[in-house]
Amino acid sequence: MLVLATDGTTEVLGSQEIIPLLQNEEEPVDKLVKEAIKRKSEDNNPVIVIKLKN
């Protein structure tokens, strides 16, 4: 999985938290943005998630 996120997201979610949070999600972008907002992100939260297949 490749996650591209701006500082609005990464300031409230560390890289070690992001992948486990998204691993089994059907809508990983929505999950990540909602989690950033829940953690009081004060910036915009553009996110791109690319799921890679084996």
mmCIF entry with sequence, helices, sheets and N, C-alpha, C, O atoms, coordinates in Angstrom:
data_MODEL
# 
_entry.id   MODEL 
# 
_entity.id                         1 
_entity.type                       polymer 
_entity.pdbx_number_of_molecules   1 
# 
_entity_poly.entity_id                      1 
_entity_poly.type                           'polypeptide(L)' 
_entity_poly.nstd_linkage                   no 
_entity_poly.nstd_monomer                   no 
_entity_poly.pdbx_seq_one_letter_code       MLVLATDGTTEVLGSQEIIPLLQNEEEPVDKLVKEAIKRKSEDNNPVIVIKLKN 
_entity_poly.pdbx_seq_one_letter_code_can   MLVLATDGTTEVLGSQEIIPLLQNEEEPVDKLVKEAIKRKSEDNNPVIVIKLKN 
_entity_poly.pdbx_strand_id                 A 
# 
loop_
_entity_poly_seq.entity_id 
_entity_poly_seq.num 
_entity_poly_seq.mon_id 
_entity_poly_seq.hetero 
1 1  MET n 
1 2  LEU n 
1 3  VAL n 
1 4  LEU n 
1 5  ALA n 
1 6  THR n 
1 7  ASP n 
1 8  GLY n 
1 9  THR n 
1 10 THR n 
1 11 GLU n 
1 12 VAL n 
1 13 LEU n 
1 14 GLY n 
1 15 SER n 
1 16 GLN n 
1 17 GLU n 
1 18 ILE n 
1 19 ILE n 
1 20 PRO n 
1 21 LEU n 
1 22 LEU n 
1 23 GLN n 
1 24 ASN n 
1 25 GLU n 
1 26 GLU n 
1 27 GLU n 
1 28 PRO n 
1 29 VAL n 
1 30 ASP n 
1 31 LYS n 
1 32 LEU n 
1 33 VAL n 
1 34 LYS n 
1 35 GLU n 
1 36 ALA n 
1 37 ILE n 
1 38 LYS n 
1 39 ARG n 
1 40 LYS n 
1 41 SER n 
1 42 GLU n 
1 43 ASP n 
1 44 ASN n 
1 45 ASN n 
1 46 PRO n 
1 47 VAL n 
1 48 ILE n 
1 49 VAL n 
1 50 ILE n 
1 51 LYS n 
1 52 LEU n 
1 53 LYS n 
1 54 ASN n 
# 
_struct_asym.id          A 
_struct_asym.entity_id   1 
# 
loop_
_struct_conf.conf_type_id 
_struct_conf.id 
_struct_conf.pdbx_PDB_helix_id 
_struct_conf.beg_label_comp_id 
_struct_conf.beg_label_asym_id 
_struct_conf.beg_label_seq_id 
_struct_conf.pdbx_beg_PDB_ins_code 
_struct_conf.end_label_comp_id 
_struct_conf.end_label_asym_id 
_struct_conf.end_label_seq_id 
_struct_conf.pdbx_end_PDB_ins_code 
_struct_conf.beg_auth_comp_id 
_struct_conf.beg_auth_asym_id 
_struct_conf.beg_auth_seq_id 
_struct_conf.end_auth_comp_id 
_struct_conf.end_auth_asym_id 
_struct_conf.end_auth_seq_id 
_struct_conf.pdbx_PDB_helix_class 
_struct_conf.details 
_struct_conf.pdbx_PDB_helix_length 
HELX_P HELX_P1 AA1 ASP A 7  ? THR A 10 ? ASP A 7  THR A 10 1 ? 4  
HELX_P HELX_P2 AA2 SER A 15 ? LEU A 22 ? SER A 15 LEU A 22 1 ? 8  
HELX_P HELX_P3 AA3 PRO A 28 ? LYS A 38 ? PRO A 28 LYS A 38 1 ? 11 
# 
_struct_conf_type.id          HELX_P 
_struct_conf_type.criteria    ? 
_struct_conf_type.reference   ? 
# 
_struct_sheet.id               AA1 
_struct_sheet.type             ? 
_struct_sheet.number_strands   2 
_struct_sheet.details          ? 
# 
_struct_sheet_order.sheet_id     AA1 
_struct_sheet_order.range_id_1   1 
_struct_sheet_order.range_id_2   2 
_struct_sheet_order.offset       ? 
_struct_sheet_order.sense        anti-parallel 
# 
loop_
_struct_sheet_range.sheet_id 
_struct_sheet_range.id 
_struct_sheet_range.beg_label_comp_id 
_struct_sheet_range.beg_label_asym_id 
_struct_sheet_range.beg_label_seq_id 
_struct_sheet_range.pdbx_beg_PDB_ins_code 
_struct_sheet_range.end_label_comp_id 
_struct_sheet_range.end_label_asym_id 
_struct_sheet_range.end_label_seq_id 
_struct_sheet_range.pdbx_end_PDB_ins_code 
_struct_sheet_range.beg_auth_comp_id 
_struct_sheet_range.beg_auth_asym_id 
_struct_sheet_range.beg_auth_seq_id 
_struct_sheet_range.end_auth_comp_id 
_struct_sheet_range.end_auth_asym_id 
_struct_sheet_range.end_auth_seq_id 
AA1 1 LEU A 2  ? ALA A 5  ? LEU A 2  ALA A 5  
AA1 2 VAL A 47 ? ILE A 50 ? VAL A 47 ILE A 50 
# 
loop_
_atom_site.group_PDB 
_atom_site.id 
_atom_site.type_symbol 
_atom_site.label_atom_id 
_atom_site.label_alt_id 
_atom_site.label_comp_id 
_atom_site.label_asym_id 
_atom_site.label_entity_id 
_atom_site.label_seq_id 
_atom_site.pdbx_PDB_ins_code 
_atom_site.Cartn_x 
_atom_site.Cartn_y 
_atom_site.Cartn_z 
_atom_site.occupancy 
_atom_site.B_iso_or_equiv 
_atom_site.pdbx_formal_charge 
_atom_site.auth_seq_id 
_atom_site.auth_comp_id 
_atom_site.auth_asym_id 
_atom_site.auth_atom_id 
_atom_site.pdbx_PDB_model_num 
ATOM 1   N N  . MET A 1 1  ? 0.851   -1.162  0.000  1.00 0.00 ? 1  MET A N  1 
ATOM 2   C CA . MET A 1 1  ? 0.000   0.000   0.000  1.00 0.00 ? 1  MET A CA 1 
ATOM 3   C C  . MET A 1 1  ? 0.901   1.230   0.000  1.00 0.00 ? 1  MET A C  1 
ATOM 4   O O  . MET A 1 1  ? 1.882   1.304   0.740  1.00 0.00 ? 1  MET A O  1 
ATOM 5   N N  . LEU A 1 2  ? 0.554   2.169   -0.827 1.00 0.00 ? 2  LEU A N  1 
ATOM 6   C CA . LEU A 1 2  ? 1.269   3.438   -0.901 1.00 0.00 ? 2  LEU A CA 1 
ATOM 7   C C  . LEU A 1 2  ? 0.307   4.531   -0.450 1.00 0.00 ? 2  LEU A C  1 
ATOM 8   O O  . LEU A 1 2  ? -0.793  4.655   -0.989 1.00 0.00 ? 2  LEU A O  1 
ATOM 9   N N  . VAL A 1 3  ? 0.713   5.311   0.524  1.00 0.00 ? 3  VAL A N  1 
ATOM 10  C CA . VAL A 1 3  ? -0.131  6.381   1.048  1.00 0.00 ? 3  VAL A CA 1 
ATOM 11  C C  . VAL A 1 3  ? 0.593   7.706   0.858  1.00 0.00 ? 3  VAL A C  1 
ATOM 12  O O  . VAL A 1 3  ? 1.718   7.885   1.324  1.00 0.00 ? 3  VAL A O  1 
ATOM 13  N N  . LEU A 1 4  ? -0.057  8.618   0.177  1.00 0.00 ? 4  LEU A N  1 
ATOM 14  C CA . LEU A 1 4  ? 0.453   9.982   0.011  1.00 0.00 ? 4  LEU A CA 1 
ATOM 15  C C  . LEU A 1 4  ? -0.475  10.901  0.796  1.00 0.00 ? 4  LEU A C  1 
ATOM 16  O O  . LEU A 1 4  ? -1.670  10.978  0.513  1.00 0.00 ? 4  LEU A O  1 
ATOM 17  N N  . ALA A 1 5  ? 0.074   11.585  1.771  1.00 0.00 ? 5  ALA A N  1 
ATOM 18  C CA . ALA A 1 5  ? -0.742  12.445  2.623  1.00 0.00 ? 5  ALA A CA 1 
ATOM 19  C C  . ALA A 1 5  ? 0.038   13.708  2.960  1.00 0.00 ? 5  ALA A C  1 
ATOM 20  O O  . ALA A 1 5  ? 1.266   13.689  3.046  1.00 0.00 ? 5  ALA A O  1 
ATOM 21  N N  . THR A 1 6  ? -0.678  14.787  3.145  1.00 0.00 ? 6  THR A N  1 
ATOM 22  C CA . THR A 1 6  ? -0.034  16.052  3.488  1.00 0.00 ? 6  THR A CA 1 
ATOM 23  C C  . THR A 1 6  ? 0.159   16.160  4.997  1.00 0.00 ? 6  THR A C  1 
ATOM 24  O O  . THR A 1 6  ? -0.261  15.291  5.760  1.00 0.00 ? 6  THR A O  1 
ATOM 25  N N  . ASP A 1 7  ? 0.799   17.236  5.400  1.00 0.00 ? 7  ASP A N  1 
ATOM 26  C CA . ASP A 1 7  ? 1.085   17.434  6.818  1.00 0.00 ? 7  ASP A CA 1 
ATOM 27  C C  . ASP A 1 7  ? -0.169  17.588  7.667  1.00 0.00 ? 7  ASP A C  1 
ATOM 28  O O  . ASP A 1 7  ? -0.117  17.373  8.878  1.00 0.00 ? 7  ASP A O  1 
ATOM 29  N N  . GLY A 1 8  ? -1.282  17.952  7.067  1.00 0.00 ? 8  GLY A N  1 
ATOM 30  C CA . GLY A 1 8  ? -2.531  18.025  7.824  1.00 0.00 ? 8  GLY A CA 1 
ATOM 31  C C  . GLY A 1 8  ? -2.903  16.677  8.414  1.00 0.00 ? 8  GLY A C  1 
ATOM 32  O O  . GLY A 1 8  ? -3.513  16.601  9.481  1.00 0.00 ? 8  GLY A O  1 
ATOM 33  N N  . THR A 1 9  ? -2.536  15.626  7.720  1.00 0.00 ? 9  THR A N  1 
ATOM 34  C CA . THR A 1 9  ? -2.796  14.269  8.196  1.00 0.00 ? 9  THR A CA 1 
ATOM 35  C C  . THR A 1 9  ? -1.631  13.747  9.020  1.00 0.00 ? 9  THR A C  1 
ATOM 36  O O  . THR A 1 9  ? -1.831  13.197  10.103 1.00 0.00 ? 9  THR A O  1 
ATOM 37  N N  . THR A 1 10 ? -0.427  13.915  8.519  1.00 0.00 ? 10 THR A N  1 
ATOM 38  C CA . THR A 1 10 ? 0.730   13.309  9.190  1.00 0.00 ? 10 THR A CA 1 
ATOM 39  C C  . THR A 1 10 ? 1.116   14.010  10.493 1.00 0.00 ? 10 THR A C  1 
ATOM 40  O O  . THR A 1 10 ? 1.867   13.448  11.290 1.00 0.00 ? 10 THR A O  1 
ATOM 41  N N  . GLU A 1 11 ? 0.623   15.214  10.721 1.00 0.00 ? 11 GLU A N  1 
ATOM 42  C CA . GLU A 1 11 ? 0.894   15.874  12.003 1.00 0.00 ? 11 GLU A CA 1 
ATOM 43  C C  . GLU A 1 11 ? 0.087   15.262  13.142 1.00 0.00 ? 11 GLU A C  1 
ATOM 44  O O  . GLU A 1 11 ? 0.478   15.372  14.305 1.00 0.00 ? 11 GLU A O  1 
ATOM 45  N N  . VAL A 1 12 ? -1.034  14.618  12.821 1.00 0.00 ? 12 VAL A N  1 
ATOM 46  C CA . VAL A 1 12 ? -1.868  14.014  13.871 1.00 0.00 ? 12 VAL A CA 1 
ATOM 47  C C  . VAL A 1 12 ? -1.834  12.488  13.843 1.00 0.00 ? 12 VAL A C  1 
ATOM 48  O O  . VAL A 1 12 ? -2.278  11.840  14.792 1.00 0.00 ? 12 VAL A O  1 
ATOM 49  N N  . LEU A 1 13 ? -1.314  11.914  12.769 1.00 0.00 ? 13 LEU A N  1 
ATOM 50  C CA . LEU A 1 13 ? -1.191  10.462  12.639 1.00 0.00 ? 13 LEU A CA 1 
ATOM 51  C C  . LEU A 1 13 ? 0.230   10.130  12.219 1.00 0.00 ? 13 LEU A C  1 
ATOM 52  O O  . LEU A 1 13 ? 0.689   10.587  11.172 1.00 0.00 ? 13 LEU A O  1 
ATOM 53  N N  . GLY A 1 14 ? 0.918   9.358   13.002 1.00 0.00 ? 14 GLY A N  1 
ATOM 54  C CA . GLY A 1 14 ? 2.276   8.964   12.660 1.00 0.00 ? 14 GLY A CA 1 
ATOM 55  C C  . GLY A 1 14 ? 2.292   7.875   11.606 1.00 0.00 ? 14 GLY A C  1 
ATOM 56  O O  . GLY A 1 14 ? 1.305   7.160   11.431 1.00 0.00 ? 14 GLY A O  1 
ATOM 57  N N  . SER A 1 15 ? 3.390   7.748   10.914 1.00 0.00 ? 15 SER A N  1 
ATOM 58  C CA . SER A 1 15 ? 3.500   6.746   9.843  1.00 0.00 ? 15 SER A CA 1 
ATOM 59  C C  . SER A 1 15 ? 3.300   5.327   10.363 1.00 0.00 ? 15 SER A C  1 
ATOM 60  O O  . SER A 1 15 ? 2.812   4.465   9.632  1.00 0.00 ? 15 SER A O  1 
ATOM 61  N N  . GLN A 1 16 ? 3.669   5.075   11.611 1.00 0.00 ? 16 GLN A N  1 
ATOM 62  C CA . GLN A 1 16 ? 3.487   3.740   12.190 1.00 0.00 ? 16 GLN A CA 1 
ATOM 63  C C  . GLN A 1 16 ? 2.016   3.440   12.475 1.00 0.00 ? 16 GLN A C  1 
ATOM 64  O O  . GLN A 1 16 ? 1.651   2.278   12.656 1.00 0.00 ? 16 GLN A O  1 
ATOM 65  N N  . GLU A 1 17 ? 1.172   4.460   12.517 1.00 0.00 ? 17 GLU A N  1 
ATOM 66  C CA . GLU A 1 17 ? -0.257  4.275   12.775 1.00 0.00 ? 17 GLU A CA 1 
ATOM 67  C C  . GLU A 1 17 ? -1.074  4.123   11.494 1.00 0.00 ? 17 GLU A C  1 
ATOM 68  O O  . GLU A 1 17 ? -2.113  3.463   11.491 1.00 0.00 ? 17 GLU A O  1 
ATOM 69  N N  . ILE A 1 18 ? -0.609  4.726   10.424 1.00 0.00 ? 18 ILE A N  1 
ATOM 70  C CA . ILE A 1 18 ? -1.423  4.826   9.214  1.00 0.00 ? 18 ILE A CA 1 
ATOM 71  C C  . ILE A 1 18 ? -1.668  3.473   8.555  1.00 0.00 ? 18 ILE A C  1 
ATOM 72  O O  . ILE A 1 18 ? -2.824  3.133   8.301  1.00 0.00 ? 18 ILE A O  1 
ATOM 73  N N  . ILE A 1 19 ? -0.653  2.702   8.275  1.00 0.00 ? 19 ILE A N  1 
ATOM 74  C CA . ILE A 1 19 ? -0.825  1.436   7.546  1.00 0.00 ? 19 ILE A CA 1 
ATOM 75  C C  . ILE A 1 19 ? -1.704  0.451   8.313  1.00 0.00 ? 19 ILE A C  1 
ATOM 76  O O  . ILE A 1 19 ? -2.637  -0.096  7.725  1.00 0.00 ? 19 ILE A O  1 
ATOM 77  N N  . PRO A 1 20 ? -1.449  0.198   9.608  1.00 0.00 ? 20 PRO A N  1 
ATOM 78  C CA . PRO A 1 20 ? -2.343  -0.721  10.324 1.00 0.00 ? 20 PRO A CA 1 
ATOM 79  C C  . PRO A 1 20 ? -3.797  -0.239  10.347 1.00 0.00 ? 20 PRO A C  1 
ATOM 80  O O  . PRO A 1 20 ? -4.723  -1.049  10.317 1.00 0.00 ? 20 PRO A O  1 
ATOM 81  N N  . LEU A 1 21 ? -3.990  1.064   10.399 1.00 0.00 ? 21 LEU A N  1 
ATOM 82  C CA . LEU A 1 21 ? -5.334  1.631   10.412 1.00 0.00 ? 21 LEU A CA 1 
ATOM 83  C C  . LEU A 1 21 ? -6.080  1.333   9.115  1.00 0.00 ? 21 LEU A C  1 
ATOM 84  O O  . LEU A 1 21 ? -7.302  1.183   9.121  1.00 0.00 ? 21 LEU A O  1 
ATOM 85  N N  . LEU A 1 22 ? -5.350  1.246   8.006  1.00 0.00 ? 22 LEU A N  1 
ATOM 86  C CA . LEU A 1 22 ? -5.976  1.124   6.688  1.00 0.00 ? 22 LEU A CA 1 
ATOM 87  C C  . LEU A 1 22 ? -5.978  -0.278  6.098  1.00 0.00 ? 22 LEU A C  1 
ATOM 88  O O  . LEU A 1 22 ? -6.660  -0.508  5.100  1.00 0.00 ? 22 LEU A O  1 
ATOM 89  N N  . GLN A 1 23 ? -5.255  -1.209  6.664  1.00 0.00 ? 23 GLN A N  1 
ATOM 90  C CA . GLN A 1 23 ? -5.020  -2.496  6.015  1.00 0.00 ? 23 GLN A CA 1 
ATOM 91  C C  . GLN A 1 23 ? -6.273  -3.215  5.538  1.00 0.00 ? 23 GLN A C  1 
ATOM 92  O O  . GLN A 1 23 ? -6.267  -3.753  4.430  1.00 0.00 ? 23 GLN A O  1 
ATOM 93  N N  . ASN A 1 24 ? -7.323  -3.251  6.302  1.00 0.00 ? 24 ASN A N  1 
ATOM 94  C CA . ASN A 1 24 ? -8.514  -4.006  5.910  1.00 0.00 ? 24 ASN A CA 1 
ATOM 95  C C  . ASN A 1 24 ? -9.697  -3.116  5.565  1.00 0.00 ? 24 ASN A C  1 
ATOM 96  O O  . ASN A 1 24 ? -10.846 -3.554  5.620  1.00 0.00 ? 24 ASN A O  1 
ATOM 97  N N  . GLU A 1 25 ? -9.424  -1.890  5.216  1.00 0.00 ? 25 GLU A N  1 
ATOM 98  C CA . GLU A 1 25 ? -10.484 -0.930  4.918  1.00 0.00 ? 25 GLU A CA 1 
ATOM 99  C C  . GLU A 1 25 ? -10.910 -0.977  3.457  1.00 0.00 ? 25 GLU A C  1 
ATOM 100 O O  . GLU A 1 25 ? -10.077 -1.052  2.554  1.00 0.00 ? 25 GLU A O  1 
ATOM 101 N N  . GLU A 1 26 ? -12.218 -0.932  3.241  1.00 0.00 ? 26 GLU A N  1 
ATOM 102 C CA . GLU A 1 26 ? -12.760 -0.830  1.882  1.00 0.00 ? 26 GLU A CA 1 
ATOM 103 C C  . GLU A 1 26 ? -12.564 0.581   1.327  1.00 0.00 ? 26 GLU A C  1 
ATOM 104 O O  . GLU A 1 26 ? -12.314 0.753   0.134  1.00 0.00 ? 26 GLU A O  1 
ATOM 105 N N  . GLU A 1 27 ? -12.677 1.582   2.189  1.00 0.00 ? 27 GLU A N  1 
ATOM 106 C CA . GLU A 1 27 ? -12.542 2.993   1.803  1.00 0.00 ? 27 GLU A CA 1 
ATOM 107 C C  . GLU A 1 27 ? -11.419 3.638   2.628  1.00 0.00 ? 27 GLU A C  1 
ATOM 108 O O  . GLU A 1 27 ? -11.698 4.416   3.541  1.00 0.00 ? 27 GLU A O  1 
ATOM 109 N N  . PRO A 1 28 ? -10.166 3.327   2.319  1.00 0.00 ? 28 PRO A N  1 
ATOM 110 C CA . PRO A 1 28 ? -9.062  3.800   3.163  1.00 0.00 ? 28 PRO A CA 1 
ATOM 111 C C  . PRO A 1 28 ? -8.900  5.315   3.203  1.00 0.00 ? 28 PRO A C  1 
ATOM 112 O O  . PRO A 1 28 ? -8.492  5.859   4.229  1.00 0.00 ? 28 PRO A O  1 
ATOM 113 N N  . VAL A 1 29 ? -9.207  6.002   2.119  1.00 0.00 ? 29 VAL A N  1 
ATOM 114 C CA . VAL A 1 29 ? -9.070  7.463   2.115  1.00 0.00 ? 29 VAL A CA 1 
ATOM 115 C C  . VAL A 1 29 ? -10.058 8.071   3.104  1.00 0.00 ? 29 VAL A C  1 
ATOM 116 O O  . VAL A 1 29 ? -9.688  8.922   3.913  1.00 0.00 ? 29 VAL A O  1 
ATOM 117 N N  . ASP A 1 30 ? -11.311 7.635   3.038  1.00 0.00 ? 30 ASP A N  1 
ATOM 118 C CA . ASP A 1 30 ? -12.319 8.146   3.971  1.00 0.00 ? 30 ASP A CA 1 
ATOM 119 C C  . ASP A 1 30 ? -11.919 7.875   5.415  1.00 0.00 ? 30 ASP A C  1 
ATOM 120 O O  . ASP A 1 30 ? -12.038 8.751   6.272  1.00 0.00 ? 30 ASP A O  1 
ATOM 121 N N  . LYS A 1 31 ? -11.448 6.669   5.681  1.00 0.00 ? 31 LYS A N  1 
ATOM 122 C CA . LYS A 1 31 ? -11.040 6.290   7.038  1.00 0.00 ? 31 LYS A CA 1 
ATOM 123 C C  . LYS A 1 31 ? -9.914  7.185   7.543  1.00 0.00 ? 31 LYS A C  1 
ATOM 124 O O  . LYS A 1 31 ? -9.949  7.642   8.686  1.00 0.00 ? 31 LYS A O  1 
ATOM 125 N N  . LEU A 1 32 ? -8.925  7.435   6.708  1.00 0.00 ? 32 LEU A N  1 
ATOM 126 C CA . LEU A 1 32 ? -7.773  8.235   7.113  1.00 0.00 ? 32 LEU A CA 1 
ATOM 127 C C  . LEU A 1 32 ? -8.157  9.696   7.347  1.00 0.00 ? 32 LEU A C  1 
ATOM 128 O O  . LEU A 1 32 ? -7.730  10.299  8.331  1.00 0.00 ? 32 LEU A O  1 
ATOM 129 N N  . VAL A 1 33 ? -8.950  10.258  6.460  1.00 0.00 ? 33 VAL A N  1 
ATOM 130 C CA . VAL A 1 33 ? -9.373  11.653  6.616  1.00 0.00 ? 33 VAL A CA 1 
ATOM 131 C C  . VAL A 1 33 ? -10.246 11.806  7.863  1.00 0.00 ? 33 VAL A C  1 
ATOM 132 O O  . VAL A 1 33 ? -10.070 12.751  8.632  1.00 0.00 ? 33 VAL A O  1 
ATOM 133 N N  . LYS A 1 34 ? -11.181 10.883  8.061  1.00 0.00 ? 34 LYS A N  1 
ATOM 134 C CA . LYS A 1 34 ? -12.044 10.954  9.253  1.00 0.00 ? 34 LYS A CA 1 
ATOM 135 C C  . LYS A 1 34 ? -11.230 10.827  10.537 1.00 0.00 ? 34 LYS A C  1 
ATOM 136 O O  . LYS A 1 34 ? -11.513 11.511  11.521 1.00 0.00 ? 34 LYS A O  1 
ATOM 137 N N  . GLU A 1 35 ? -10.231 9.966   10.535 1.00 0.00 ? 35 GLU A N  1 
ATOM 138 C CA . GLU A 1 35 ? -9.385  9.794   11.722 1.00 0.00 ? 35 GLU A CA 1 
ATOM 139 C C  . GLU A 1 35 ? -8.569  11.057  11.986 1.00 0.00 ? 35 GLU A C  1 
ATOM 140 O O  . GLU A 1 35 ? -8.401  11.450  13.141 1.00 0.00 ? 35 GLU A O  1 
ATOM 141 N N  . ALA A 1 36 ? -8.063  11.693  10.941 1.00 0.00 ? 36 ALA A N  1 
ATOM 142 C CA . ALA A 1 36 ? -7.307  12.942  11.112 1.00 0.00 ? 36 ALA A CA 1 
ATOM 143 C C  . ALA A 1 36 ? -8.203  14.041  11.686 1.00 0.00 ? 36 ALA A C  1 
ATOM 144 O O  . ALA A 1 36 ? -7.784  14.789  12.570 1.00 0.00 ? 36 ALA A O  1 
ATOM 145 N N  . ILE A 1 37 ? -9.421  14.135  11.189 1.00 0.00 ? 37 ILE A N  1 
ATOM 146 C CA . ILE A 1 37 ? -10.367 15.134  11.703 1.00 0.00 ? 37 ILE A CA 1 
ATOM 147 C C  . ILE A 1 37 ? -10.718 14.828  13.159 1.00 0.00 ? 37 ILE A C  1 
ATOM 148 O O  . ILE A 1 37 ? -10.785 15.728  13.996 1.00 0.00 ? 37 ILE A O  1 
ATOM 149 N N  . LYS A 1 38 ? -10.939 13.563  13.445 1.00 0.00 ? 38 LYS A N  1 
ATOM 150 C CA . LYS A 1 38 ? -11.248 13.133  14.821 1.00 0.00 ? 38 LYS A CA 1 
ATOM 151 C C  . LYS A 1 38 ? -10.129 13.520  15.788 1.00 0.00 ? 38 LYS A C  1 
ATOM 152 O O  . LYS A 1 38 ? -10.380 13.829  16.953 1.00 0.00 ? 38 LYS A O  1 
ATOM 153 N N  . ARG A 1 39 ? -8.901  13.498  15.295 1.00 0.00 ? 39 ARG A N  1 
ATOM 154 C CA . ARG A 1 39 ? -7.742  13.851  16.128 1.00 0.00 ? 39 ARG A CA 1 
ATOM 155 C C  . ARG A 1 39 ? -7.434  15.343  16.079 1.00 0.00 ? 39 ARG A C  1 
ATOM 156 O O  . ARG A 1 39 ? -6.348  15.777  16.464 1.00 0.00 ? 39 ARG A O  1 
ATOM 157 N N  . LYS A 1 40 ? -8.385  16.109  15.610 1.00 0.00 ? 40 LYS A N  1 
ATOM 158 C CA . LYS A 1 40 ? -8.313  17.580  15.643 1.00 0.00 ? 40 LYS A CA 1 
ATOM 159 C C  . LYS A 1 40 ? -7.297  18.181  14.679 1.00 0.00 ? 40 LYS A C  1 
ATOM 160 O O  . LYS A 1 40 ? -6.642  19.170  15.006 1.00 0.00 ? 40 LYS A O  1 
ATOM 161 N N  . SER A 1 41 ? -7.163  17.592  13.498 1.00 0.00 ? 41 SER A N  1 
ATOM 162 C CA . SER A 1 41 ? -6.310  18.196  12.479 1.00 0.00 ? 41 SER A CA 1 
ATOM 163 C C  . SER A 1 41 ? -6.849  19.582  12.153 1.00 0.00 ? 41 SER A C  1 
ATOM 164 O O  . SER A 1 41 ? -8.050  19.752  11.943 1.00 0.00 ? 41 SER A O  1 
ATOM 165 N N  . GLU A 1 42 ? -5.978  20.555  12.112 1.00 0.00 ? 42 GLU A N  1 
ATOM 166 C CA . GLU A 1 42 ? -6.390  21.928  11.838 1.00 0.00 ? 42 GLU A CA 1 
ATOM 167 C C  . GLU A 1 42 ? -6.036  22.369  10.425 1.00 0.00 ? 42 GLU A C  1 
ATOM 168 O O  . GLU A 1 42 ? -6.158  23.549  10.095 1.00 0.00 ? 42 GLU A O  1 
ATOM 169 N N  . ASP A 1 43 ? -5.603  21.443  9.596  1.00 0.00 ? 43 ASP A N  1 
ATOM 170 C CA . ASP A 1 43 ? -5.176  21.749  8.229  1.00 0.00 ? 43 ASP A CA 1 
ATOM 171 C C  . ASP A 1 43 ? -6.039  20.930  7.275  1.00 0.00 ? 43 ASP A C  1 
ATOM 172 O O  . ASP A 1 43 ? -6.841  20.102  7.706  1.00 0.00 ? 43 ASP A O  1 
ATOM 173 N N  . ASN A 1 44 ? -5.869  21.165  5.985  1.00 0.00 ? 44 ASN A N  1 
ATOM 174 C CA . ASN A 1 44 ? -6.579  20.327  5.019  1.00 0.00 ? 44 ASN A CA 1 
ATOM 175 C C  . ASN A 1 44 ? -5.929  18.943  4.994  1.00 0.00 ? 44 ASN A C  1 
ATOM 176 O O  . ASN A 1 44 ? -4.788  18.782  5.426  1.00 0.00 ? 44 ASN A O  1 
ATOM 177 N N  . ASN A 1 45 ? -6.662  17.941  4.486  1.00 0.00 ? 45 ASN A N  1 
ATOM 178 C CA . ASN A 1 45 ? -6.212  16.555  4.577  1.00 0.00 ? 45 ASN A CA 1 
ATOM 179 C C  . ASN A 1 45 ? -6.304  15.813  3.246  1.00 0.00 ? 45 ASN A C  1 
ATOM 180 O O  . ASN A 1 45 ? -6.946  14.764  3.185  1.00 0.00 ? 45 ASN A O  1 
ATOM 181 N N  . PRO A 1 46 ? -5.689  16.316  2.183  1.00 0.00 ? 46 PRO A N  1 
ATOM 182 C CA . PRO A 1 46 ? -5.719  15.540  0.946  1.00 0.00 ? 46 PRO A CA 1 
ATOM 183 C C  . PRO A 1 46 ? -4.915  14.249  1.108  1.00 0.00 ? 46 PRO A C  1 
ATOM 184 O O  . PRO A 1 46 ? -3.807  14.253  1.644  1.00 0.00 ? 46 PRO A O  1 
ATOM 185 N N  . VAL A 1 47 ? -5.491  13.158  0.639  1.00 0.00 ? 47 VAL A N  1 
ATOM 186 C CA . VAL A 1 47 ? -4.876  11.838  0.786  1.00 0.00 ? 47 VAL A CA 1 
ATOM 187 C C  . VAL A 1 47 ? -5.083  11.049  -0.498 1.00 0.00 ? 47 VAL A C  1 
ATOM 188 O O  . VAL A 1 47 ? -6.151  11.107  -1.107 1.00 0.00 ? 47 VAL A O  1 
ATOM 189 N N  . ILE A 1 48 ? -4.058  10.312  -0.904 1.00 0.00 ? 48 ILE A N  1 
ATOM 190 C CA . ILE A 1 48 ? -4.154  9.350   -2.004 1.00 0.00 ? 48 ILE A CA 1 
ATOM 191 C C  . ILE A 1 48 ? -3.658  8.019   -1.457 1.00 0.00 ? 48 ILE A C  1 
ATOM 192 O O  . ILE A 1 48 ? -2.584  7.945   -0.860 1.00 0.00 ? 48 ILE A O  1 
ATOM 193 N N  . VAL A 1 49 ? -4.450  6.963   -1.666 1.00 0.00 ? 49 VAL A N  1 
ATOM 194 C CA . VAL A 1 49 ? -4.044  5.623   -1.245 1.00 0.00 ? 49 VAL A CA 1 
ATOM 195 C C  . VAL A 1 49 ? -4.039  4.731   -2.476 1.00 0.00 ? 49 VAL A C  1 
ATOM 196 O O  . VAL A 1 49 ? -5.031  4.649   -3.199 1.00 0.00 ? 49 VAL A O  1 
ATOM 197 N N  . ILE A 1 50 ? -2.926  4.070   -2.706 1.00 0.00 ? 50 ILE A N  1 
ATOM 198 C CA . ILE A 1 50 ? -2.797  3.135   -3.827 1.00 0.00 ? 50 ILE A CA 1 
ATOM 199 C C  . ILE A 1 50 ? -2.588  1.749   -3.240 1.00 0.00 ? 50 ILE A C  1 
ATOM 200 O O  . ILE A 1 50 ? -1.608  1.492   -2.541 1.00 0.00 ? 50 ILE A O  1 
ATOM 201 N N  . LYS A 1 51 ? -3.530  0.860   -3.537 1.00 0.00 ? 51 LYS A N  1 
ATOM 202 C CA . LYS A 1 51 ? -3.404  -0.519  -3.064 1.00 0.00 ? 51 LYS A CA 1 
ATOM 203 C C  . LYS A 1 51 ? -2.641  -1.317  -4.109 1.00 0.00 ? 51 LYS A C  1 
ATOM 204 O O  . LYS A 1 51 ? -3.033  -1.362  -5.275 1.00 0.00 ? 51 LYS A O  1 
ATOM 205 N N  . LEU A 1 52 ? -1.567  -1.936  -3.695 1.00 0.00 ? 52 LEU A N  1 
ATOM 206 C CA . LEU A 1 52 ? -0.735  -2.734  -4.593 1.00 0.00 ? 52 LEU A CA 1 
ATOM 207 C C  . LEU A 1 52 ? -1.097  -4.202  -4.441 1.00 0.00 ? 52 LEU A C  1 
ATOM 208 O O  . LEU A 1 52 ? -1.305  -4.682  -3.326 1.00 0.00 ? 52 LEU A O  1 
ATOM 209 N N  . LYS A 1 53 ? -1.172  -4.906  -5.541 1.00 0.00 ? 53 LYS A N  1 
ATOM 210 C CA . LYS A 1 53 ? -1.455  -6.341  -5.498 1.00 0.00 ? 53 LYS A CA 1 
ATOM 211 C C  . LYS A 1 53 ? -0.154  -7.111  -5.603 1.00 0.00 ? 53 LYS A C  1 
ATOM 212 O O  . LYS A 1 53 ? 0.815   -6.638  -6.198 1.00 0.00 ? 53 LYS A O  1 
ATOM 213 N N  . ASN A 1 54 ? -0.138  -8.300  -5.023 1.00 0.00 ? 54 ASN A N  1 
ATOM 214 C CA . ASN A 1 54 ? 1.069   -9.150  -5.068 1.00 0.00 ? 54 ASN A CA 1 
ATOM 215 C C  . ASN A 1 54 ? 1.348   -9.637  -6.460 1.00 0.00 ? 54 ASN A C  1 
ATOM 216 O O  . ASN A 1 54 ? 2.320   -10.360 -6.678 1.00 0.00 ? 54 ASN A O  1 
# 
